[in-house]
Amino acid sequence: MKKFIQTFSLFLVVLLTTTQILAQVSSDYDKTVDFTKYKTFRFEGWQEDSDKLVNDLDKKRILESFGEEFSSRNLTYTEQGGDIVVTLYLVIDQKTSTTAYTNYNGGMGYGGGWGYGYGMGYGGMGMGMGSATTTYSENDYEVGTLVVSVYDGESKNLVWQGISSKTLKDNPKKREKTIPKAVSKIMKKYPVQPPK
């Protein structure tokens, strides 16, 4: 039983840590809109100054990645007007995860008896208990949520929104690869895919 508890605890820890690594991506769009009619796009900027949460290099990586994704869908970037207008919003939340590990030693039981013979007598009764120790550990981490909103340039109505949430890791060397991958995952939910 002790081996089972240890194995299950290890499985649970692995499951929780791997689900935090994977990005959660979702999207929604106006199903009445013909997205193939859009030919140009422009960036409106970052909502609520959320760009101040990232450095200039990462901002550039994010904008370039979205620019490449829209361009691969035969949309042309423009600085004025634009059939669609793209805004970005970033939120970084501080989170804490708690892990508990219980180490259980021993068992529980009782014993005793009684009998008769020349005279009446009885045996003693006994009871014993094992011990358990629970250790808690806390892990602080950050979850970043990137929201891309696409508006119709003429009506100003929201037509598509993609959202990605992921546990952030402070490894600047990998961001050059991870940011384009994260943007690509979001854009896979866009109604128009790149031509093959």
Secondary structure, 3 states (H helix, E strand, C coil): CHHHHHHHHHHHHHHHHHHHHCCEEEEEECCCCCHHHCCEEEEEEEHHHHHHHCCHHHHHHHHHHHHHHHHCCCCEECCCCCCEEEEEEEEEEEEEEEEEEEEEECCCEEECCEEECCCEEECCCEEECCEEEEEEEEEEEEEEEEEEEEEECCCCCEEEEEEEEEEECCCHHHHHHHHHHHHHHHHCCCCCCCCC
